[in-house]
Amino acid sequence: MISLPEVLKNYNLSQITIGVLGGHSALEVCEGAKKLGFQTVVVAQKGREKTYEKYYRTRDGGKGCVDHIILLDKFADIVKPEVQEELRGLNTIFVHNRYFWVYCDWNAIANDFNVPIYGTRHLVRLEERDVENNQYFLLEKAGIRLPKMIAKPADIAGPVIVKVNEATRSYERAFFVATSPEDYKAKSDEMLAAGKITKEGLDKAVIEEFIIGAQVNLNYFYSPLTGELELMGTDMRRQTSLDGFLRLNAQVQNELLAGGYQPSMVETGHVAVTMKESLVEKAFDIGEKFVKATQEFAKPGIIGPFALQGAVAAENGREEFVIFDVSMRIPGSPGTRFTPYTSYLWGRPVSYGERIAMELKDAMAANKLMELLT
């Protein structure tokens, strides 16, 4: 792999382009980059390019936020030498997101993608539940409460959530809730028979205590330049078909369940939410603990965006965040700016895309760009 200094010495730092894979948070990144005067490039996959090539392409009248399109047969082709050469020719700094790691080969990105990535490229791998020193390890080292892990279905003694990968889209999770070993078997057998999951996937599934509380995703930004943690916003997931199921009355829900229907939890979007002010300090506290844990156990640690996703449990007269998922890169919710937390700090709403662009501008001005790239 080419060293970062070697790549950057051939860059024109006055004409940096911010690059992103065409999905997840690409528009968020491009819109913020354009605000700060950067050029933008989206690497899109054929058949999924219209959003970037047609609807939000830059054009007359100041419209749009996508300046350049690199169109590939499949996302994984981004590691081809000619694609990397085109990206470097645009002086590209790449902002990675979940799409980047889902659709491309992990090892190829880690070892053969010779384009600077904003953020810590190896940390995203730790989101997976079957790798060493993963998100659970980091949460435990940080002293952050996470749901109790259930070793085997026979140990289920209350509501649990089973996190098993879908059969057709192995990167998505076909979550289901069970309340007993018998309930687990009935639901998993039904999903196996329907082809929604595989036996192999079920064997690797994580069984967690189901936290009955108000769900909230805490979206953060950590700046190595200032050493400060910022709360970018709070949101919660919209999931299909669960969202629609919950809008039915109890009688219809029971009838559907009795007929074998099981609502799915496939993420389809997010809703901006707020939390009461007495929880803000607790949110910062666990965020700071997590940053320190990554700096100690996953060097160099978090750079820029990440999220702790969980719920607020109210037990024994106190409220506590319980975190059941971690995003160690830009989260996929563009709605964080519509909560008030960046306004409290900056005097205006700031999106993730703009905050990343601000950080890159500051680093270039201070000759500290290497502190933000891997």
N, C-alpha and C positions, 0 to 999 in steps of 0.2 A: 504494500500500500504506500502511495506517495505521502510524504509528510505534509502536514498543514502549512508550515512555513514555506515549503517549496511551491505549493499551489498558490498561496496568497502573494508571493513575490511576483507572480505573473498577472495578478489581478490589478485592474484600474479601480482603486478604492473610491474614486470620485464618481464611478458609474456602476455601483453595485446593483445587482438584480436579486430580488427575493423570490425564491422558488418554492413550489409546493406540489404535491401530488393532487390530481384532480378529484377531490372528494373530501368528506369529513369536515374540514375547517378551511378549505382553500380560499373561499371568498372572504372569510374573516381575515385571513392573513394578507390577502391582496389589497383589500380595502384599506387596512391600516398602513400597509407599506406605501401605497399611493399618497396617503395623507402626508407622509413624511418625505415625499419626493423620490422614492425608489421606483425603479422599473420592476415589473413582476413577470414571472413565467409560471405557467401551469403545465405540468406533464400529465396529459390526459390519455385515456384509453378509448380506442375506437368503439363507437356505439354508446359512449357515455360522455361525449365531449361538448354537446350543445350548450350546456349551462355556461361553459367558459368561452367557447369559440363563437357563440351567437349572442346569447342573452346578456352576458356581462363583459364582453370584449370591449376594450377602450375604443372610442370613436369620437367623431366631432361633437362639440357641445359639452365636452367635459364628462361625457357619460362613460360608465364602465370602469373596471379596475384590473382587467387582465390584459397585459400588453403583448405577451408572447405565448404561443401554444406549441408544445412539442407533442405530436400525436403518435402514440405507439399502439401496436397490435395488442399488447397486454402490459400492465403496469410493471411486471417483473423485468421488462426489457430496458428499464431505466439504467441497469448496470452495464449495458452494452457500451463498449468503448466510444463509439461514435456519438451516442447520446450524452455520455459524460463530457465528451469534448465540446459538444454544443453548449452544455450548461456552463462549463468553465469559460467558454468563449463569451458568454454573457456576464461573466464575473458573478456567478450565482452563489448565494448562501442559501442553503436549503433548510426549510422549517419542517421537521418531521411530524407526522401525525399517525394515528392508529392505522389508517389505510396503508401508509408507507410500509409498515411492518407486517400487516396482514397479507398483502398481495405480493410482496417481494420476498426473496429468500434471505433469511436472517443472516446466514454466514456471508453471503455475497454483499449485503449492505454493510455488515460490520468490517469486512476485510477488503472488499474490492471496489467500493463506491468512493471514488477519489474526488468528491465534491464536499466542501465544508458544510457540516451540519450545525445549525444553531441548536445548542442543547447537548445533553449527554447521550450519545447514540446507543451505548450498551444498556442504559437503564431501562429502556422500554421493554427489553427482553424479560425483565423481572416482574412484569405484570402477569406473566403466565404462571399458573399455579403448580406446574410440574417441573420447575427449574430450581436449582439450589439458590439459597439466599434471596428468595423472591419477596414479593410485597408483604406476605405474612411475617417473614423473618424481620423485615425492616420495621414493620408496625410494632412487633414485639420488642425489638431493640429500642424503639423510640418510647416505649411505655404507653402506647396508645391502646385503648381497649378495642378489641375486635371480637366478633362473635365466637362462641365456643365451637370448636371443631368436633364433629361426631365421627368416631373412628369407623363405624360400620352400621349398616341399616338396623341391625338388631338392637343397637343402643339408643335408638330414637325414642324419646320419652316426652315429646312436646313438639310444637311447631318447628320445623326445620325448612331450609331452602336448599334444594339440591341443584348444584351448578354443573350441568352436563352439556357438552358441546352438541350442536345440531348435527344430524347425519349428513345433510346436504351442504351446509355452510359451517365447516368445522370451526371457523373463527367466531361464530355466534353461539350464544348459549341458550339451550332450551331449558330454562329454569322451571322447576316445579316445586310446590310446597307440599309437605307431607306432615302428618301428625303422629304417626305410629309406624312400626315395622310393616304392619299389614297394609296400611295406606300407601307406604312407599312401594311395596311390591305391586299393588294393584295399579298404581299410576305409572310406574316404570314399565310394567308388562304391557300396558296399553300403548305407551309411547313407542316401545320396541316393535309391537305388532303393527303400528301405523307407519313405521319407518322414519319416525321423527328423530330417533336417537339410535345409536348402535350399542351392542353389548360391550365393545371395547371402550367406547366413550363413557358408558355408565360405570364401568370398572374404575375409570380414572376420575370420576366425578368427585367434587368436594361437597360434603354435607355440613352445613353450618346451622347453628342456632338462628332462628328467624327472630329478628329484633322487631318488636311491636312498638313503633315510635314514629314520629314525624320525620319522613325522609328528607334529607338535604345533602346536596353536593357542595363541598367547600372548594372553590376554585381559586388557586393562589398563583403568585408570581414571585420568584426569588431572584434577586439581583446580586450576582457576585461582585458587581462594581461598587455597590453601596453596602452590601451585607444586610439589606433589609428584606423582610417578607411583606408582601402586599396581598390583601384579599381583593381579588378581582370581581367576585360576585358569587351568588348562591342560586342554585336551581334544583330542579328535580326532574326525573325522567318521565316521559310519556311512553307507555308500552302497549303494544297491540298483541293480542286482543284484550288484555287485561283492562285497559282504560274503558273500553266499550262495555265489557262485562260488568264492571262496577257501577255503571249507570243504569243497569236493569234493576227492577225491584227484586226483593228477596225471594218471592214466590217463583219468578221466572229463573233466577239464578239456580234455585234448588232443582227446578225441573230440568234445566240443562245439565247440571251436575249428575243428577240421577240417570240421565240418558247417556252418560259417558263423556260429556263435553269437558275439556280441560282448557282454561284460558292460557294463552301463551304470554311470554314476557319479552317479546322482541322489541328492542328500542326503536322508536320512530321519531323521537324529538325530545325537546326539553321545555319546561315551563319555568320562567323566572319566579323565584320565591324570595321572601325576606325572612330574617330571624329576629327575634327580639334582642334588644341591645345588650341585655345581660349575658347573652351567649357569645358576643363578639370576642371578648377576651379569651374565652375558652377555645374559640376557633383559631385564634392566633397562636395560642399556647400549643395546641397539638400540631399545627403547621410548622412551627419553629422546631419542635421536637423531631418531626419527620425529616426536615432539612438536615439537622445535625446527624441523624442516624445515617442518611445517605452519604454525608461527608466522611463519616467514620468507616462505614462498611461497604460503600459502593463509590469509591473515589472517582472523579472529583466531586461527586454529589450532584444534586439537582441544580440545573441551570435554567432559569426562566419558568415556564408554565408547568403546573401539575395540579392534580385534584385529589382530595380525599372524599370519597363518596360513602355516605352512611345514613345514620338516623340519630335522632335525639331520644334517648331512653330516659324516662322519668321514673326513678326508683328510689324508695326510702327517703323521699323528700328532697332529692337532688336530681339535677339534669346533667346528663353526660353524653358526649358524642361517642357513638360506636361506629367504627369504620369497617366496611366490608368490601371495599374495592378501592384501588389506587390507579390513577392515570398519571404516568410519569412523562408526560408531554402535553401539548396543548389539548384541552378537553374539546369535545365536539359540540359544545353548546354556544351559539352566537348570542344568546340572550343574557349573558352575565353583565353586559354593560347597562342593562335595564334594571339592575338593582343598584342601590345608592352607594356602594362601598368605595368605588374608585372616585366618585364625586367628593366624598368626604376627604380624600387624600389630595386629589389633583384639582379640585374645583370644577370638574366637568366629567361626564362619563367617558371612560377610556376602554376601548375594546382590547382583546388580546392581541389582535393584529397591530393596532397602534402602539401598544406597550412594547411589543417585540421590536418594532421599528424604532421607537424611542431609545431602547437599550442599545441597539446596533449603532445608531447615530452617536450616542454618548461614548461608546467604546471606541469608535473610529476617531472621534475628536481627541480622546485621551490616549490613543495608541495602545488600547487594551483589547483589541478584537480577539486575540488568541484566548483570552479568558472565557469567551462565550462559545467557542467552537470546538467541535471534536471531529 
